[in-house]
Amino acid sequence: MEEESQAAQGGLFESLKTLSVSLVGIVHTRLELLSTDIAEEREHLITLLLLAQVALFFLGMGVLLLALLVVAVFWESHRLLAVGGLAGLFLIASAGTAWLALHKTRTKPRLFEASLAELSKDRQHLSSRS
């Protein structure tokens, strides 16, 4: 009888040990996924801020050159074409960069999407075992 209780205790402790190892492994994997999600979101925000800065730079250059164009309107012949062309170029570049930033904002994946999907799988797997 004592042998049976010792075997049962050893089995229970082994089961608890295996369960804790599995739990630590799951938590470790989820934390790695979470850190990857945070790193991806940080990189997305840095890219978005850089694109916004570039768009603002091009907009500023466009406005400056547009002001020069208005001043040059009352001057002689081909200066208008050069200044107007550069102003148009910078304004188009600004609009394109702003569009790209808006597109990236609208199409970005949800924060922690991969982690949430894996946790959902874990929950379904555990509930199916019960």
C-alpha positions in Angstrom: 0.0 0.0 0.0 2.9 2.4 0.8 4.4 1.6 -2.5 1.2 2.6 -4.3 1.1 6.0 -2.5 4.7 6.7 -3.2 4.2 5.9 -6.9 1.1 8.1 -6.9 3.0 10.9 -5.3 5.9 10.5 -7.7 3.4 10.5 -10.6 1.7 13.6 -9.3 5.0 15.5 -8.8 6.2 14.4 -12.2 2.9 15.6 -13.8 3.2 18.9 -12.0 6.8 19.3 -13.1 5.9 18.5 -16.7 2.9 20.9 -16.5 5.1 23.7 -15.2 7.7 23.1 -17.9 5.0 23.2 -20.5 3.5 26.4 -19.0 6.9 28.1 -18.9 7.5 27.1 -22.5 4.2 28.6 -23.6 4.7 31.8 -21.7 8.2 32.1 -23.1 6.9 31.7 -26.7 4.2 34.2 -26.1 6.6 36.7 -24.7 8.8 36.3 -27.7 5.9 36.9 -30.0 4.9 40.0 -28.0 8.4 41.4 -28.2 8.4 40.8 -32.0 5.0 42.6 -32.3 6.3 45.5 -30.3 9.5 45.8 -32.4 7.4 45.7 -35.6 5.1 48.4 -34.3 8.0 50.6 -33.3 9.5 50.2 -36.8 6.2 51.0 -38.4 5.9 54.2 -36.3 9.5 55.2 -37.1 8.8 54.8 -40.9 5.6 56.7 -40.6 7.3 59.6 -38.8 10.1 59.7 -41.3 7.5 59.8 -44.2 5.7 62.6 -42.5 8.9 64.6 -42.1 9.8 64.0 -45.8 6.3 65.1 -46.8 6.5 68.3 -44.7 9.9 69.0 -46.2 8.6 68.7 -49.7 5.6 70.8 -48.9 7.8 73.5 -47.4 10.0 73.5 -50.5 6.9 73.6 -52.7 5.5 76.6 -50.9 8.8 78.4 -50.9 9.3 77.8 -54.7 5.6 78.8 -55.3 6.3 82.1 -53.5 9.4 82.6 -55.7 7.2 81.8 -58.7 4.8 84.6 -57.8 7.7 87.0 -57.4 9.2 85.9 -60.7 5.9 86.3 -62.6 6.7 89.9 -63.0 10.2 89.3 -64.2 11.5 88.2 -67.6 11.0 85.1 -69.7 12.2 81.5 -68.8 12.6 81.8 -65.1 9.0 81.1 -64.7 9.2 77.7 -66.3 12.2 76.6 -64.1 10.7 77.8 -60.8 7.2 76.6 -61.7 8.6 73.2 -62.7 10.5 72.8 -59.4 7.6 74.0 -57.4 5.3 71.5 -59.1 7.9 68.7 -58.6 8.1 69.3 -54.9 4.4 69.6 -54.5 3.8 66.4 -56.4 6.5 64.7 -54.3 4.8 66.0 -51.1 1.4 64.7 -52.2 2.9 61.3 -53.1 4.7 60.9 -49.8 1.6 62.0 -47.9 -0.5 59.5 -49.8 2.1 56.7 -49.0 2.0 57.6 -45.3 -1.9 57.5 -45.3 -1.8 54.2 -47.2 0.6 52.7 -44.6 -1.6 54.0 -41.8 -4.7 52.5 -43.2 -3.2 49.1 -44.1 -1.1 48.4 -41.1 -1.9 45.1 -39.2 -3.6 45.2 -35.8 -1.3 45.6 -32.8 -0.3 42.2 -31.3 -2.2 40.3 -34.0 0.1 37.3 -34.1 0.2 37.0 -30.3 -3.6 37.2 -30.0 -4.0 34.6 -32.7 -1.6 32.2 -30.9 -3.3 32.8 -27.5 -6.6 32.0 -29.2 -5.2 28.8 -30.6 -3.9 27.9 -27.1 -7.3 28.6 -25.5 -9.1 26.5 -28.1 -6.6 23.7 -27.7 -6.9 23.7 -23.9 -10.7 23.9 -24.0 -10.9 20.9 -26.4 -8.9 18.8 -24.0 -11.2 19.5 -21.1 
